[in-house]
Amino acid sequence: MAIAKPPAAFDPDPDEPPLTSEVQSLRDEILVKLAHSVGKDPIVAQPHDWLTAAILVVRDRVIDRWMTSTREAYQLNKKRVYYLSLEFLIGRLFRDTMGNLRMTAAMRDALASLNVDMDRIAELEPDAALGNGGLGRLAACFMESMATVGIAAYGYGIRYEHGLFRQKIVDGWQVELPEDWLSFGNPWEFERREVAYEIGFGGTVTGETGADGVLRHAWQPAEKVHAVAYDTPIVGWRGAKVNTLRLWRSRAIDPIELQAFNRGDHLAALGERTRAESISQVLYPSDESDAGQELRLRQEFFFSSASLQDLVRRHVKQFGDARSLADKVAIQLNDTHPAIAIPELMRILMDLHGLVWEEAWEVTQATISYTNHTLLPEALESWPVPLLERLLPRHMQIIYAINAGTIALARSKNLGNESIASISLIDEHGSRRVRMGHLAFVGAHKINGVSALHSRLMSETIFRQLDVILPGRITNMTNGITPRRWLFDSNPALTALIRDAIGDSFLDSARSLDHLVPLAESASFRDRFLAVKRKNKERLAKVILEKLSVKVDPSALFDVQIKRIHEYKRQLLNILETIALYDVMRAHPERDWVPRVKIFAGKAAASYTTAKYIIKLINDVAKVVNSDPATRGLLKVVFLPNYNVSLAEQIVPAADLSEQISTAGMEASGTGNMKLGLNGALTIGTLDGANIEIRDHVGADNIFIFGLTAAEVEERRREGYDPAAVISATPRLAEVLDAVASGVFSPGDRDRYKGLVENIRRHDWFMVAADFEAYYATQRSVADLWRNRAEWARKAVLNTGNLGWFSSDRTIRSYADEIWGVPTIRPG
């Protein structure tokens, strides 16, 4: 297609140096896209029009690579990895994709030649809010890394119309609003109308014995919906490989009941459509009601079934027989949400492709592997047996059969009845429920944790008995993050400084960041490192001022805790220590206090009342502290609303201190600790999750560790922990709790936090009181180090230099070698 000549109004300024051929080409392409795809004249185009045109230009450069990668996978008969995840927190793609294609600078210049500010329009791109936190962000990092290391992969999930809610803070309280990220379309995605599968629910199961004497079953669902595919290309580093993120949208098979509509019953006529489309409407609908719980199960089966139908169809089309599935396919279950894929794959193999049970079970186990993300019993999914029997009757039959085989294996190991009860896929305590973690364990050939501690605790706690009867399945894959998103894109100034200091090798291998380690001893390099941090803090200070009308000092210590709000992550411990610091600062104004800004961000689940009260307490404390002249501005508390990937990209480069203070033994890994540390923040944390491995890499002298270990937490719980005694022996904590409980921070509602405080005084399951004094003392050590700017900078450089190991490229290579059995390449 001929490139239209740019209008005269946008001819380059003759006084400016001529544009390079690359920039000129981009400039012309943007104008063509603006006119022919967006339908706008440059003279009247709005910022969002320019953004769409620029995205389409970038997308064009992706498509050829995408098709080449897909053809290569077919031509070479590559084994494919299919990553099933209910969440993909991919965030904005414009900057990320340009960065991986190495075209950011040229695009910036091309837009500038059209009087368009690239940074301004980039801020208009909505976040793809398809996840809640670490689980979804990990999936996004893994997709990018699989493309980077040359693995042919599909990510499978749900194309949520609204995704996770948009968080608004009203009078300190979290308010959930719909996230409308798709309201103006998504230029990155491609609808695949021809890729649609029927997904069934309910109905009956019949059985018939064939001439070969084998009993075969047929499921006749009472309800069917369509799963329609939407594909987004995911670009690896340098654009060498492009993989596919395939998200499913639910559609009614018959969009309208015409007879009901013609009778005048217009709402009923659309009822089936509404019921079908509700499946892909919202991420994590509240499961407090029976209807909400059923919708969640429908979501999980919907995307698991569509994904399996899709990958089995692709495999059989290329290789002819479902029996060879494990040779050419690796399916990774990201947590228990897609665990229903195990009986669904069994159903597809037996009922649709004629495999007998033994064949199907061997193929299923050899194909599927499972990543566990939590040791929390309440977070390990289980579904009521009656719900599964009603909604997925054939799958419940298969689950019963799998369970019978598992129990028979346990009996052959001479395990007692109590052990067998703990192994059973059906929890018989109270109402009968199917344990989806157990199902995932027995149906997979490998089960991995996401940090060394987490993997060990899996074998000692939740899966201890299963590990006895099925030994050798548990392995460890410590999480990682993509340095492209979390260093190159989010912190370009630090990236430029590192390139100037050690060259470009770290761009292709994050492990080469260790060349920075000797530079920690260089005063001039430390000064430049701190100057970059200062600029990032100034940028974040502007964000805080714009969002909250709170002015913070960029020279203060930026103390950051950004993550999902949960009791085990202990934002409550953080804010209680903040109150203690506030009290002593007022009592002793003569001391040399380190200026500190406490920065919180994160969402509480819509039905998680305690977490919402923690958010409210943080905001109530902020209101008091920030307006008290007695602190002289030395202490500020801010809660930034609507935490998402884009906000994290602004906070992470500006952080001085990274709060990773979960109750030991309860955080599987964490990835925020890696992002913050990679950008030069020092960690204050417990020996939990990947904190342990971070300590091992950066050195015990370059991290602030405090509190009980996982073993000590378990010992206290087992022996009868008395938080009241701990509180009475800790006057500082007792005063803080009294202040909170008596309404010092909630004068309009004196009883607001009594329940929160009483829970600590009576139960303290998350060891807030137990770890308070150690945390307070360690925070004073943080302040002491902050006063020595050279030493702080030295430790910060060592953190950046030693954290290259936590690249998701390294994690994916480990999955490829130890679990999936696929080769990888090194970019370059």
MOHU-V893872 format. One record per pair of residues at least 24 apart in sequence whose C-alpha atoms are under 7 Angstrom apart, sorted by the first residue. I is the first residue (numbers start at 0). GAP is how many residues later the second one is. D is the distance in whole Angstrom. If there is no record, write none. Layout:
i = (I | I)
gap = (GAP | GAP)
d = (D | D)
This chain:
i = (2 | 2 | 3 | 5 | 9 | 11 | 21 | 22 | 22 | 22 | 22 | 23 | 25 | 25 | 26 | 26 | 28 | 29 | 29 | 46 | 47 | 47 | 50 | 50 | 51 | 54 | 55 | 57 | 58 | 64 | 64 | 65 | 65 | 65 | 65 | 68 | 68 | 72 | 77 | 78 | 78 | 78 | 79 | 79 | 79 | 79 | 79 | 80 | 80 | 80 | 80 | 80 | 80 | 81 | 81 | 81 | 81 | 81 | 81 | 82 | 82 | 82 | 82 | 82 | 82 | 83 | 83 | 83 | 83 | 83 | 83 | 83 | 84 | 84 | 84 | 84 | 84 | 85 | 85 | 85 | 86 | 86 | 86 | 86 | 86 | 87 | 87 | 87 | 87 | 87 | 87 | 88 | 88 | 88 | 88 | 88 | 88 | 88 | 89 | 89 | 89 | 90 | 90 | 90 | 90 | 90 | 91 | 91 | 91 | 91 | 93 | 94 | 95 | 95 | 96 | 98 | 99 | 99 | 99 | 99 | 99 | 100 | 100 | 101 | 125 | 126 | 126 | 127 | 128 | 128 | 129 | 129 | 129 | 129 | 130 | 130 | 131 | 132 | 132 | 133 | 133 | 140 | 140 | 140 | 141 | 141 | 142 | 143 | 143 | 143 | 144 | 144 | 144 | 144 | 144 | 145 | 146 | 146 | 146 | 146 | 146 | 147 | 147 | 147 | 147 | 148 | 148 | 148 | 148 | 148 | 149 | 149 | 149 | 150 | 151 | 152 | 152 | 153 | 153 | 153 | 153 | 154 | 154 | 154 | 155 | 155 | 155 | 155 | 156 | 156 | 156 | 156 | 157 | 157 | 157 | 157 | 157 | 158 | 158 | 158 | 158 | 159 | 159 | 159 | 159 | 160 | 160 | 160 | 161 | 161 | 162 | 162 | 163 | 163 | 165 | 166 | 166 | 166 | 167 | 167 | 168 | 171 | 171 | 171 | 172 | 172 | 172 | 173 | 187 | 188 | 188 | 188 | 189 | 189 | 189 | 190 | 190 | 190 | 191 | 191 | 191 | 192 | 192 | 194 | 194 | 195 | 195 | 195 | 195 | 196 | 196 | 196 | 196 | 197 | 197 | 197 | 197 | 198 | 198 | 198 | 198 | 198 | 198 | 198 | 199 | 199 | 200 | 200 | 201 | 201 | 201 | 201 | 203 | 204 | 204 | 215 | 216 | 217 | 218 | 224 | 224 | 224 | 224 | 224 | 225 | 225 | 225 | 225 | 226 | 226 | 247 | 248 | 249 | 249 | 249 | 249 | 250 | 250 | 251 | 251 | 285 | 285 | 299 | 299 | 300 | 303 | 303 | 304 | 304 | 307 | 322 | 324 | 325 | 325 | 325 | 328 | 329 | 329 | 329 | 330 | 330 | 330 | 331 | 331 | 331 | 332 | 332 | 332 | 333 | 333 | 334 | 334 | 334 | 334 | 335 | 335 | 335 | 335 | 338 | 338 | 338 | 341 | 342 | 342 | 342 | 343 | 363 | 364 | 364 | 364 | 365 | 365 | 367 | 367 | 368 | 368 | 368 | 368 | 369 | 369 | 369 | 369 | 369 | 370 | 370 | 370 | 371 | 371 | 372 | 372 | 372 | 373 | 374 | 374 | 374 | 375 | 379 | 380 | 380 | 380 | 381 | 381 | 381 | 381 | 382 | 382 | 382 | 383 | 383 | 383 | 384 | 384 | 384 | 408 | 409 | 412 | 418 | 422 | 422 | 444 | 445 | 445 | 445 | 446 | 446 | 446 | 447 | 447 | 447 | 447 | 448 | 448 | 448 | 449 | 449 | 449 | 449 | 449 | 449 | 450 | 450 | 450 | 450 | 450 | 450 | 450 | 450 | 451 | 451 | 452 | 453 | 453 | 476 | 476 | 477 | 478 | 478 | 478 | 478 | 479 | 479 | 479 | 479 | 479 | 480 | 480 | 480 | 480 | 481 | 481 | 482 | 485 | 486 | 489 | 490 | 492 | 493 | 507 | 507 | 509 | 509 | 509 | 510 | 510 | 512 | 512 | 512 | 513 | 513 | 514 | 515 | 516 | 516 | 519 | 519 | 519 | 520 | 525 | 525 | 529 | 532 | 535 | 535 | 536 | 539 | 539 | 539 | 555 | 555 | 555 | 556 | 556 | 556 | 556 | 557 | 557 | 557 | 557 | 557 | 557 | 557 | 558 | 558 | 558 | 558 | 558 | 558 | 558 | 558 | 559 | 559 | 559 | 559 | 559 | 559 | 559 | 560 | 560 | 560 | 560 | 560 | 561 | 561 | 561 | 562 | 562 | 563 | 563 | 563 | 564 | 564 | 564 | 564 | 565 | 566 | 566 | 567 | 567 | 567 | 567 | 568 | 568 | 568 | 569 | 569 | 571 | 572 | 572 | 574 | 575 | 576 | 578 | 579 | 579 | 584 | 585 | 585 | 593 | 594 | 594 | 595 | 595 | 595 | 596 | 596 | 596 | 597 | 597 | 597 | 598 | 598 | 598 | 599 | 599 | 599 | 600 | 600 | 600 | 600 | 601 | 602 | 619 | 619 | 620 | 623 | 651 | 651 | 652 | 654 | 655 | 655 | 656 | 656 | 656 | 656 | 657 | 657 | 657 | 658 | 658 | 658 | 659 | 659 | 659 | 660 | 660 | 661 | 661 | 662 | 662 | 663 | 663 | 663 | 663 | 663 | 664 | 673 | 676 | 676 | 677 | 677 | 677 | 678 | 679 | 679 | 679 | 679 | 680 | 681 | 696 | 696 | 697 | 697 | 697 | 701 | 703 | 705 | 705 | 705 | 706 | 706 | 706 | 707 | 722 | 722 | 722 | 722 | 722 | 722 | 723 | 723 | 725 | 725 | 726)
gap = (25 | 29 | 28 | 25 | 104 | 101 | 84 | 83 | 84 | 86 | 87 | 86 | 81 | 84 | 83 | 84 | 28 | 24 | 27 | 74 | 73 | 76 | 70 | 71 | 135 | 39 | 131 | 40 | 129 | 176 | 177 | 167 | 175 | 176 | 177 | 172 | 173 | 79 | 250 | 249 | 250 | 743 | 72 | 73 | 248 | 249 | 250 | 71 | 72 | 73 | 248 | 249 | 250 | 71 | 72 | 73 | 248 | 249 | 250 | 71 | 72 | 73 | 248 | 249 | 250 | 71 | 72 | 73 | 248 | 249 | 250 | 254 | 71 | 72 | 248 | 249 | 253 | 71 | 72 | 251 | 43 | 44 | 48 | 49 | 70 | 42 | 43 | 48 | 49 | 51 | 52 | 39 | 40 | 41 | 42 | 47 | 48 | 51 | 38 | 47 | 50 | 36 | 37 | 38 | 554 | 555 | 33 | 34 | 35 | 36 | 28 | 394 | 389 | 393 | 138 | 390 | 135 | 136 | 137 | 138 | 139 | 137 | 138 | 136 | 55 | 54 | 519 | 53 | 34 | 35 | 30 | 33 | 34 | 153 | 32 | 33 | 32 | 430 | 431 | 536 | 537 | 340 | 341 | 667 | 666 | 670 | 91 | 90 | 91 | 92 | 91 | 337 | 663 | 664 | 667 | 666 | 88 | 89 | 94 | 95 | 96 | 88 | 89 | 93 | 679 | 660 | 675 | 676 | 677 | 678 | 91 | 674 | 675 | 673 | 91 | 90 | 91 | 89 | 90 | 91 | 92 | 89 | 90 | 91 | 89 | 90 | 91 | 151 | 89 | 90 | 91 | 146 | 89 | 90 | 91 | 122 | 145 | 88 | 89 | 90 | 121 | 120 | 121 | 122 | 123 | 119 | 120 | 121 | 119 | 120 | 119 | 120 | 118 | 119 | 476 | 436 | 474 | 475 | 473 | 474 | 472 | 444 | 447 | 448 | 439 | 442 | 443 | 438 | 44 | 41 | 42 | 43 | 40 | 41 | 42 | 38 | 39 | 40 | 36 | 37 | 38 | 35 | 36 | 33 | 34 | 30 | 31 | 32 | 33 | 29 | 30 | 31 | 109 | 26 | 27 | 28 | 29 | 25 | 26 | 27 | 28 | 103 | 106 | 107 | 24 | 25 | 190 | 191 | 188 | 189 | 190 | 191 | 189 | 188 | 189 | 135 | 134 | 133 | 175 | 25 | 26 | 27 | 28 | 51 | 24 | 25 | 26 | 27 | 24 | 79 | 55 | 31 | 26 | 27 | 29 | 30 | 25 | 26 | 24 | 25 | 320 | 321 | 37 | 38 | 39 | 34 | 37 | 36 | 39 | 37 | 40 | 38 | 37 | 40 | 41 | 38 | 37 | 38 | 490 | 36 | 37 | 38 | 36 | 37 | 38 | 36 | 37 | 38 | 36 | 37 | 35 | 36 | 37 | 38 | 45 | 100 | 101 | 104 | 97 | 100 | 101 | 101 | 52 | 55 | 56 | 51 | 79 | 78 | 79 | 80 | 78 | 79 | 76 | 77 | 75 | 76 | 77 | 78 | 70 | 74 | 76 | 77 | 78 | 76 | 77 | 78 | 76 | 77 | 76 | 77 | 295 | 294 | 83 | 87 | 291 | 290 | 57 | 54 | 55 | 56 | 51 | 52 | 53 | 54 | 50 | 51 | 52 | 48 | 49 | 50 | 47 | 48 | 49 | 60 | 59 | 56 | 46 | 42 | 43 | 28 | 27 | 28 | 373 | 26 | 27 | 28 | 26 | 27 | 28 | 29 | 26 | 27 | 28 | 26 | 27 | 28 | 29 | 218 | 219 | 25 | 26 | 27 | 28 | 217 | 218 | 238 | 239 | 24 | 26 | 236 | 214 | 235 | 334 | 337 | 333 | 190 | 192 | 329 | 332 | 191 | 326 | 327 | 328 | 331 | 190 | 325 | 326 | 327 | 325 | 326 | 324 | 189 | 192 | 159 | 162 | 39 | 38 | 319 | 320 | 294 | 295 | 297 | 293 | 294 | 288 | 289 | 291 | 287 | 288 | 286 | 285 | 281 | 284 | 274 | 277 | 278 | 273 | 267 | 268 | 263 | 121 | 117 | 118 | 117 | 110 | 111 | 114 | 39 | 40 | 41 | 38 | 39 | 40 | 99 | 38 | 39 | 40 | 41 | 97 | 98 | 99 | 37 | 38 | 39 | 40 | 96 | 97 | 98 | 99 | 38 | 39 | 40 | 95 | 97 | 98 | 99 | 38 | 39 | 40 | 97 | 98 | 38 | 39 | 40 | 38 | 39 | 38 | 39 | 40 | 37 | 38 | 39 | 46 | 45 | 44 | 199 | 94 | 95 | 98 | 198 | 92 | 93 | 94 | 91 | 92 | 42 | 195 | 199 | 43 | 160 | 199 | 157 | 152 | 156 | 46 | 44 | 45 | 189 | 39 | 40 | 38 | 39 | 40 | 38 | 39 | 40 | 38 | 39 | 40 | 38 | 39 | 40 | 38 | 39 | 40 | 38 | 39 | 40 | 42 | 41 | 40 | 125 | 126 | 124 | 121 | 24 | 27 | 26 | 26 | 25 | 26 | 24 | 25 | 26 | 27 | 24 | 25 | 26 | 24 | 25 | 26 | 24 | 25 | 26 | 24 | 25 | 24 | 26 | 103 | 104 | 24 | 44 | 45 | 46 | 49 | 45 | 132 | 122 | 123 | 121 | 122 | 125 | 121 | 116 | 117 | 119 | 120 | 115 | 114 | 105 | 106 | 100 | 101 | 104 | 93 | 74 | 68 | 69 | 72 | 64 | 67 | 68 | 63 | 37 | 38 | 39 | 40 | 41 | 46 | 37 | 38 | 43 | 44 | 42)
d = (7 | 7 | 6 | 7 | 6 | 7 | 7 | 5 | 7 | 6 | 5 | 7 | 7 | 6 | 5 | 7 | 6 | 6 | 6 | 6 | 7 | 7 | 6 | 7 | 7 | 6 | 7 | 7 | 7 | 7 | 6 | 7 | 7 | 5 | 7 | 6 | 6 | 6 | 7 | 4 | 6 | 6 | 5 | 5 | 6 | 5 | 6 | 6 | 5 | 6 | 6 | 5 | 6 | 6 | 5 | 6 | 6 | 5 | 6 | 6 | 5 | 6 | 6 | 5 | 6 | 6 | 5 | 6 | 6 | 5 | 6 | 7 | 6 | 5 | 7 | 5 | 7 | 5 | 7 | 6 | 6 | 4 | 7 | 4 | 7 | 5 | 5 | 4 | 6 | 6 | 5 | 7 | 6 | 5 | 5 | 5 | 5 | 6 | 6 | 7 | 5 | 4 | 5 | 7 | 5 | 7 | 6 | 6 | 5 | 7 | 7 | 7 | 6 | 7 | 6 | 7 | 7 | 6 | 5 | 5 | 6 | 5 | 5 | 6 | 6 | 7 | 7 | 6 | 5 | 6 | 7 | 5 | 6 | 7 | 7 | 6 | 6 | 7 | 6 | 7 | 6 | 6 | 5 | 6 | 6 | 7 | 7 | 6 | 6 | 5 | 6 | 7 | 6 | 5 | 7 | 7 | 6 | 4 | 5 | 6 | 6 | 4 | 5 | 6 | 7 | 7 | 5 | 5 | 6 | 7 | 6 | 5 | 5 | 6 | 7 | 6 | 7 | 6 | 5 | 6 | 7 | 6 | 5 | 6 | 6 | 5 | 6 | 6 | 7 | 5 | 6 | 6 | 5 | 5 | 6 | 6 | 6 | 5 | 5 | 5 | 6 | 5 | 5 | 6 | 6 | 6 | 5 | 6 | 6 | 5 | 5 | 5 | 7 | 5 | 6 | 7 | 6 | 4 | 6 | 6 | 6 | 5 | 5 | 7 | 7 | 7 | 5 | 6 | 6 | 6 | 5 | 5 | 5 | 5 | 6 | 6 | 4 | 6 | 7 | 5 | 6 | 6 | 7 | 6 | 6 | 6 | 5 | 4 | 6 | 5 | 5 | 7 | 6 | 6 | 6 | 5 | 6 | 5 | 5 | 6 | 7 | 6 | 7 | 7 | 4 | 7 | 5 | 6 | 6 | 4 | 6 | 7 | 7 | 7 | 6 | 7 | 6 | 6 | 6 | 7 | 6 | 5 | 6 | 6 | 6 | 5 | 6 | 6 | 6 | 6 | 6 | 6 | 6 | 5 | 6 | 6 | 6 | 5 | 5 | 7 | 7 | 7 | 6 | 6 | 6 | 6 | 5 | 7 | 6 | 7 | 7 | 7 | 6 | 6 | 5 | 6 | 5 | 6 | 6 | 6 | 5 | 6 | 6 | 5 | 6 | 6 | 5 | 6 | 6 | 5 | 7 | 5 | 5 | 6 | 7 | 6 | 6 | 7 | 6 | 7 | 5 | 6 | 5 | 6 | 6 | 7 | 7 | 5 | 5 | 5 | 7 | 6 | 5 | 6 | 5 | 6 | 5 | 6 | 6 | 6 | 6 | 5 | 6 | 6 | 5 | 6 | 6 | 5 | 7 | 7 | 6 | 6 | 7 | 7 | 6 | 7 | 6 | 6 | 6 | 7 | 6 | 5 | 5 | 5 | 5 | 5 | 7 | 6 | 4 | 6 | 6 | 5 | 6 | 7 | 6 | 7 | 7 | 6 | 6 | 6 | 5 | 6 | 7 | 6 | 5 | 6 | 6 | 5 | 5 | 6 | 7 | 5 | 6 | 6 | 5 | 4 | 5 | 6 | 6 | 6 | 6 | 4 | 7 | 6 | 5 | 6 | 5 | 6 | 7 | 6 | 5 | 6 | 6 | 7 | 7 | 7 | 7 | 7 | 6 | 7 | 5 | 5 | 4 | 6 | 7 | 6 | 5 | 5 | 6 | 5 | 6 | 6 | 7 | 5 | 6 | 6 | 6 | 6 | 6 | 5 | 7 | 6 | 4 | 6 | 5 | 7 | 6 | 5 | 5 | 7 | 5 | 6 | 5 | 5 | 6 | 6 | 7 | 6 | 7 | 7 | 6 | 6 | 5 | 5 | 6 | 6 | 7 | 5 | 5 | 6 | 6 | 5 | 6 | 6 | 6 | 5 | 6 | 7 | 5 | 5 | 6 | 7 | 6 | 5 | 6 | 7 | 6 | 5 | 7 | 6 | 5 | 6 | 6 | 6 | 5 | 6 | 6 | 5 | 7 | 6 | 5 | 6 | 5 | 6 | 6 | 5 | 5 | 5 | 6 | 6 | 6 | 5 | 6 | 6 | 7 | 7 | 5 | 6 | 7 | 6 | 6 | 4 | 7 | 6 | 6 | 6 | 6 | 7 | 6 | 7 | 6 | 7 | 7 | 6 | 7 | 6 | 6 | 6 | 4 | 6 | 6 | 5 | 7 | 6 | 5 | 6 | 6 | 5 | 6 | 6 | 5 | 6 | 6 | 5 | 6 | 6 | 5 | 6 | 6 | 5 | 7 | 6 | 7 | 6 | 7 | 5 | 7 | 6 | 6 | 4 | 6 | 5 | 5 | 6 | 7 | 6 | 5 | 6 | 6 | 5 | 6 | 6 | 4 | 7 | 4 | 5 | 7 | 7 | 6 | 7 | 5 | 7 | 5 | 5 | 7 | 5 | 7 | 6 | 6 | 6 | 4 | 6 | 6 | 5 | 6 | 6 | 5 | 6 | 6 | 6 | 7 | 6 | 6 | 5 | 5 | 7 | 6 | 6 | 7 | 5 | 6 | 7 | 7 | 7 | 6 | 6 | 7 | 6 | 6 | 5 | 7 | 7 | 7 | 6)
